[in-house]
Amino acid sequence: MTEQEIQEHTEGVDLGAFAPGGELHIADPRDPAIVTKMCGIFKKIRPYLTLVTWIPFVGQKVKDVITAATYELDKVCPGS
């Protein structure tokens, strides 16, 4: 993602969707719609994860973990 794409995305994020009662809130991890909700959450936070990997003082191990998690979640949640 480019810096401009991340900026546009972050300006449009509705954090209320994650709160209890919000469409992306996960009240019960046994919910059969968990993958759909998880992918919805991932789609919203993916740009923030990318930004963290660009911060110079963040350790390489943290960046590697974020990159690996993002890579795997991109496979589970195509189009994120």
C-alpha positions in Angstrom: 0.0 0.0 0.0 1.1 3.5 -0.7 1.2 6.2 2.0 -1.7 7.9 0.3 -3.8 4.7 0.2 -3.1 4.2 3.9 -4.1 7.8 4.7 -7.3 7.5 2.8 -8.1 4.2 4.5 -7.4 5.4 8.0 -9.6 8.5 7.6 -12.6 6.3 6.8 -12.3 3.7 9.6 -15.3 3.5 11.9 -14.0 2.3 15.3 -17.5 1.9 16.5 -17.8 -1.2 14.4 -15.4 -3.0 16.8 -17.4 -2.0 19.9 -20.0 -4.2 21.5 -23.0 -4.2 19.2 -20.9 -3.1 16.2 -20.9 -5.2 13.1 -17.3 -6.3 13.6 -17.5 -7.0 17.3 -16.7 -10.6 18.3 -18.6 -11.4 21.4 -18.3 -15.2 21.1 -15.2 -16.7 19.5 -17.3 -19.8 18.7 -19.5 -17.7 16.4 -19.7 -19.5 13.0 -19.2 -16.1 11.3 -15.9 -15.7 13.0 -13.8 -15.8 9.8 -16.0 -13.2 8.1 -15.7 -10.9 11.1 -12.0 -11.6 11.5 -11.4 -10.7 7.9 -13.5 -7.6 8.3 -11.4 -6.5 11.2 -8.2 -7.4 9.4 -9.2 -5.4 6.4 -9.7 -2.3 8.6 -6.4 -2.7 10.6 -4.1 -3.9 7.8 -2.8 -0.4 6.9 -1.9 0.2 10.5 0.1 -3.0 10.6 1.9 -1.9 7.5 2.7 1.5 9.1 4.2 -0.2 12.2 6.6 -2.1 9.9 7.8 1.3 8.5 8.7 2.8 11.9 12.5 2.7 12.2 12.7 2.1 16.0 10.4 -0.9 15.9 12.5 -4.0 16.3 13.1 -6.3 13.3 11.5 -9.3 15.1 8.3 -7.3 15.6 8.3 -6.3 12.0 8.9 -9.9 10.9 6.0 -11.2 13.0 3.6 -8.5 11.6 4.8 -9.2 8.1 4.3 -13.0 8.5 0.8 -12.6 10.1 -0.2 -10.1 7.4 1.0 -12.5 4.7 -1.0 -15.4 6.2 -4.1 -13.3 6.8 -4.0 -12.1 3.2 -4.4 -15.7 2.1 -7.4 -16.3 4.5 -8.9 -12.9 3.7 -8.4 -12.2 0.0 -8.9 -8.6 -1.1 -7.8 -7.2 2.2 
